[in-house]
Amino acid sequence: MVGVDFGYAIVNILMEAALSDGMNHLTLITYRLGIASISLGPIAYFYERDGRDKLSFRILSYLFLSAIVGASVTQYCLLLGIEHTSATFACAFLNLIPVATFLMALLLRLETVKLKSSSGQAKMLGTVVCISGAVLLITYKGPALANRSYAAAAATAVKKTNWTLGCIALVVGTLLWSSWFLLQTNIGKRYPYEYSSTAIMSFFGAAQAAVFNLCTRTTLSSWGLHGKIQIITVVYSGMIGSGLCVVGTSWCVKKRGPVFTAAFSPLVQIIAAVFDIPVLHDPLYLGNLLGSLIVIIGLYVLLWGKSKEVEGSVSKVVAMEQITTTTAQDYPIKELNHHDNP
């Protein structure tokens, strides 16, 4: 997950640069998902041959829905949010994904909360703290702590865009991405072939983005790639961001569950800030820093509660195994012979 988040952080920075260079959102999504499908297709064909027979219409329907929730529409919302805010702010906002995933899992009864236990109280407290940090991120900016000379230019650029629209897009994208983690859990159980499922999902997502792009009456020039930054962004985000990173995420969801996988989201923000602030010269504001810290603190309070809950479950399983072993030793089963009464 550390490697996956590093790949995602570089993708976010490149996409911000490509959008600033005038690249169309849906064109970027179409090319990105198309390259992911093409690059993963041969690997899936040769490496996961036994999965072809299990590919049913129901699985394809799940993957088509997964493309909407986790690829085409979600990426459009996130790109819209990055364009009207910044990559650093978008990554900070996406720290809410673990909390949103937890709340959705709670509503769907995939997660449980025992309010009388310390683990349940920690999970609820962490959720409240994370939401408070997100509200601070949106409502308070404060003075610039880094790149102050670029703050005035950034403020002028923000006035030309729509900050509210960017925040709404990020909220929608966060909810959709959280839904994708839960949906991917179900898909992983029914079709445990990460390369094949990601390749098919990327193909569906590219087709959806292309149709949406054509319906918006775009010109032919919007489909072209202009400059090195746009070409690098499309190739890297396709092969790494929508390809290998999604495969790694799907594998972690299957092995460790959606909440554990989503818990690594704050690392994307840290990595993005390391490159974003010195390279793209985005100003770092006090509100962004405080809001991010509060979100991360709340997130790890939630994770502490989750880990305590898992430890308690494991302890119960170990205790039951010990009881079973002791009972078997104290009361061995006698082998029956033909003289015994069954």
N, C-alpha and C positions, 0 to 999 in steps of 0.2 A: 504493500500500500504506500510505502514511502516513495518507491520508484514511480508508482502510478501518479501520485500527487505531484511529483516533480514534473512529469510529462504534462499534466493538466495545467500547471502554473505557466510553463513556457507557452502552451497553446493559448492561454488567456492573454498573455502579453503580445504575442504575434497577432492575434485577432484584433486587439485594440489598435495596433499599428496599421493593420490592413484596412480597418474601418475608417481610421483617420485619413488613410490614403484614398478614400472614396469608393471602396469596394462594396458591392451590393450584398446585403445580409443573406438573402436566399440563394444567391449565386455561390457564396462562400459555403453555405450549408450543403448545397447540392454537390459541389465538387468534393468537399471534404468527405461526405458520406459515400460518394461514388468511389473515391480512391480507397477508402477503408474496405468497401465491399470487394473491390478488385484485388487488393493486396492480401486479404484474408481468405478469399475464395480458394486458391490453390492449396493453402495449408489445410483448410477444412476438408477439401476433397480427398487429399491423400492421408491426412493424419487421423481423420475421424470417419473412416469409411463405414464403420458399423452403425453409425448414427443415421444413415440414409433410410433404413427400413422403419425407423421410429418417427420419421418426419411425417406427421399426419396433418390433415386440414385444420384440426384444432390447434396444433402447435403453431402452424403458420398464422392462424388468426391471433394467437397470443403474441407472436413476434411482430405482426402488423400493428397491433395496439401498443406494443413496447416501442416501436419506432416512433409513434406519435408522442407517447409520454416521455420517452427518454432520448429522442434524437431530433426530429424535425421541428416540432412546435417548441420543445424545451430549449433547443439551441437558438431558435429565433428570439425567444424571450430573453435569454441570457445575452445574446449579442446586442439586442436593443438596450438592455440594461447597461452593458459595458460602454456602448456608444454615448449614452447620455450621462454616465457617471465616470467611472474609470475602472481599470482592471483590479486595482488594489481594493477599491470600495466594493466591487462586485464579489471578489473573493471573500472579503470580510462578511458580506451579507450572506454568502452561501454557507457560512458556519452554522446557519440555522437548519441546514439540511438534517443533521442528526436528530435535532429536537422535533422537527416536523415529521421525520420518519417514526420517531418514538410515539408521538401523539396519534398518528394514523394507525400504527400497529396497535395502540391501545384501544382505539375505536373499533378496529377489526378483531379485537380479542386475540391478537398475536402476541401481545405483551400484557403482563398483569402488574398491578401495583397494590402492595399491602401497606396501607397508610400507618398501621400500627408498628411496622418494622422500620429499622433505621435505613435499610436499603430503599424501601418505598418512599420514605420521607425525603431521602436524598434525590431520588429521581424526580419527584415533584418540585423540590426546591431548585434543582438545576434547570428544570424547564422554565420556571418563572424568571430566574436570573438571566437565562439566555434571551428570552423575549424582551426583558427590560433593556438588555444591551442592544438588541436590534432596534428598539424604539429610539434609543440614544443615537445610534448610527444615522437614522433617518432624519431626526429632528434637530440635531446639534452638530455644527461643523467646528466652530472655534478657530483660534489662530493657527497659522501654518507653523509646524515645527521643523520641517525640512523643505528645501527648495522654495524659500520664501520669495525669491525673485521671480519665480514662475507662477506664484499664487495669483497675482493680478491678472495675468494672461489666462490662467485657468478659470478664474471667476468670470471673465468676459466670455470665454467659450461656453461655460455652463449657462449663462444667460441666453445665449443663442440656441441652446438646446432645451430640453424639458426634463428637469431633474425629477419631477413627480412621475412622469411617464417612465423614466428609467427605474425608479424604485418599484412602481407597480409591476413592471415587466420582470424585475428580479424576484418579487414575491410570487408571481405566477410560475416563473421558472423553478423556484425553490420547491413549491408544492408539487409540481409535475415531476421533478427529479426525485423527490422523496417517494412519490407514488411508484416511480420506476424501480426503486430498490425493493419495494414490497412485491411488485409484479415479477421482478427478476427472481425472487426467492421461489415463487411458484413455478416459473419456467425452468429454473435449474433442477427442480425435483422431477419434473416431467420429461425434460430434454437436457440432460447434463453434458452438453457438447458446446463449450464456450466459443470455439472458433466458428463453428457452423452457425450457431444462433446469432453471433455478432455480425457475421457476414450477411446473413439473410436480413437481419434487422437494419443494417446499414443500407442494403439495397432498397428496402421498403422506404426508409427515411429519405434517401436520395430522390426516389420517385415522387414522394409526397412533397418535398421541397421544390422540385422542378415544376410540378403541376401548380403549386401555389404561386411560384414565381411567374409562370405563364399567365395565370389568371389576373395578376396585378398589372398586366400590360407593360411589361418591361421591354426596353429596346434591345436590339441585338448587341449593341456596344456594352451593355451591362453584363453580358456573359463572357466578355473578354477579360484576360488577366493582364494588368498593366504594371510593369515594374517588378523588381526582384522580390520585394517584400510580400507582394500578393502571391507570387508563385511559391515562395518558401512557406508561407502560411498555409496554403492549400495542401501542399505535399506533406508537410510535417503534421498538421492537425488531422489530416486524413489517415496517414499510416500510423502515427503515434497516438494522437488524441482520441480519434474515433475508432482506431483499430486495436492496438496492443493494450492501451489503457482500459478500454471497455472490457476486453478479454480478462485482464487482471482483476478488474472490479467484479465482474460476474463470477470469477473463480472464488474471490474472497467472500462474496455474498453466499455462495453455496457452502463454503467451508466454515465460515464464522458467523454468518447471519447479517441482516441488513443494518442493524444498529451499530455493530462493531465496525463494519465497512464505512458507514457514513461518519463515524467518529474521527476519521483521519482528515476530514475536510479542512479544519483550521490550518493544517500544514501547507495547503495550497496557498493560503493568504500569506504566510510567512515567506515562502519561496518566491511568490510573485512580487512581494514588497522589496525583497533583496535585489531583484532585477529591475522592477518597475520604477522605483524612486531614483536610482542613479542613472539608469539608461534612458528612460522616457521622460525623466525629470518631472514626474507627477508630484505635486506638493502633498506632504503628510500633515493632516490636520489633527488637532487635539481631540476632537469629537470622534474621528475615525479610530484613533489609538485607544481611547477610553472605552468606546463601544465594543471594539474588538476584544479587549482584555476581559470585559465583563462577560461577553458571549463565551469566550474560551473557558473562563472560570466556571460559568454555569454548566458548560458542556462536560467538563471533567468531574464536576459534582454529580451530574447525571450518570456518567460512566462509572464513577466509584460505586454508586448505588447498584448499577447493573452488575458490576463485578462481584459485589457482596452477595447479590442474589444468586449468581451463578455458583459461587463458592458454597452457598448454603445448599443448593440443589445437588452439587457433587458430593458434599458431606453426607447427605441423606442416602444417596445411591451407594456410597462406600459402606455406610452403616448397615444398610439392608443386605449387602453382599456378605458382610462379616457375620450377621445373624444367620443368613442362609448357610454359610460354611460351618459355623458352630453347630447348628442344628443337624447338619448332615454328619458331623463327626460324632456328636453325642447319641444320635439315633440312626445308626447305619441301617440301610435297607438290606434285610436278610434275603439271600437267594432262595427261591422256592424250589422244592423238589416234588416228586410225584406223591409223597406222603403228606404234604402240607395241604391245608384247606385254603383254597383261593379266597 
